[in-house]
Amino acid sequence: MDTGDRLLTPGEVAALFRVDPKTVTRWAAAGRIGSIRTPGGHRRFRESEVRALLEGEGMLDEVDEGANRPRNAGPAAPSGPGPAGAGNVGLH
């Protein structure tokens, strides 16, 4: 099924968000950004979804907090409990 949507590598997504590719992989593992697995097990990201996140569509905290959000903070975390300390590693 070809939707015409280009698939991006973690490196390409990382360049757009100005973060490390491993950060993009962590976002995908945490459910912050959707990904597709290739037959070889590599992650790929739909360009349309990445562009929507860059433009602020689909961001859970875009109402008032968007102005205070760091530029490279990436996609918002899904609501609900997550792993203890997630997102605050090394910021003590």
C-alpha positions as CSV (number, residue, x, y, z in Angstrom):
1,M,0.0,0.0,0.0
2,D,1.6,3.2,-1.2
3,T,0.3,6.3,0.5
4,G,2.8,8.6,-1.2
5,D,4.2,9.6,2.2
6,R,8.0,9.5,2.3
7,L,9.6,7.6,5.1
8,L,12.4,9.2,7.0
9,T,15.3,7.6,8.9
10,P,15.9,8.5,12.6
11,G,18.9,10.6,11.4
12,E,16.7,12.6,9.1
13,V,14.1,13.2,11.8
14,A,16.9,14.1,14.3
15,A,18.2,16.7,11.9
16,L,14.8,18.4,11.6
17,F,14.3,18.5,15.4
18,R,18.0,19.3,16.0
19,V,18.5,16.4,18.4
20,D,20.6,13.2,18.4
21,P,19.1,10.2,16.4
22,K,19.0,8.1,19.6
23,T,16.7,10.7,21.0
24,V,14.3,10.1,18.1
25,T,14.5,6.4,18.7
26,R,13.6,7.0,22.4
27,W,10.6,9.1,21.4
28,A,9.4,6.3,19.2
29,A,9.9,3.7,21.9
30,A,8.0,5.9,24.4
31,G,5.1,6.4,21.9
32,R,5.8,10.1,21.4
33,I,6.1,9.7,17.7
34,G,4.8,6.9,15.4
35,S,7.2,4.7,13.6
36,I,7.2,1.8,11.2
37,R,9.7,-1.1,11.3
38,T,11.4,-2.2,8.1
39,P,11.8,-5.9,7.4
40,G,15.3,-5.6,8.8
41,G,14.0,-4.1,12.1
42,H,15.0,-0.4,11.4
43,R,12.7,2.4,12.4
44,R,11.2,4.8,9.8
45,F,9.0,7.8,10.3
46,R,6.2,9.1,8.1
47,E,7.3,12.5,6.8
48,S,3.7,13.9,7.1
49,E,3.6,13.0,10.8
50,V,7.0,14.5,11.5
51,R,6.1,17.7,9.6
52,A,2.8,18.0,11.6
53,L,4.8,17.6,14.9
54,L,7.3,20.3,13.8
55,E,4.4,22.6,12.9
56,G,2.8,22.0,16.3
57,E,-0.1,19.9,15.1
58,G,-0.7,16.9,17.4
59,M,1.3,18.4,20.2
60,L,-0.5,17.7,23.5
61,D,0.7,20.8,25.2
62,E,0.4,23.3,22.4
63,V,-2.3,25.6,24.0
64,D,-0.3,27.7,26.5
65,E,2.8,25.7,27.2
66,G,4.1,25.7,23.6
67,A,5.7,29.2,24.0
68,N,7.7,28.0,27.0
69,R,8.7,24.7,25.4
70,P,12.4,24.4,24.4
71,R,12.8,24.4,20.7
72,N,14.4,20.9,20.6
73,A,12.1,19.4,23.2
74,G,10.5,17.2,20.6
75,P,7.0,15.7,20.6
76,A,5.0,15.9,23.7
77,A,4.7,12.8,25.9
78,P,1.4,10.9,25.8
79,S,-0.8,11.6,28.8
80,G,-0.8,9.1,31.7
81,P,1.9,7.6,33.9
82,G,5.2,6.7,32.4
83,P,8.5,5.3,33.5
84,A,9.8,6.9,36.7
85,G,12.1,9.8,36.0
86,A,11.6,9.7,32.2
87,G,12.6,12.9,30.6
88,N,14.5,14.2,33.6
89,V,17.6,12.0,33.3
90,G,20.8,14.0,34.0
91,L,19.0,17.2,34.9
92,H,19.5,17.2,38.7
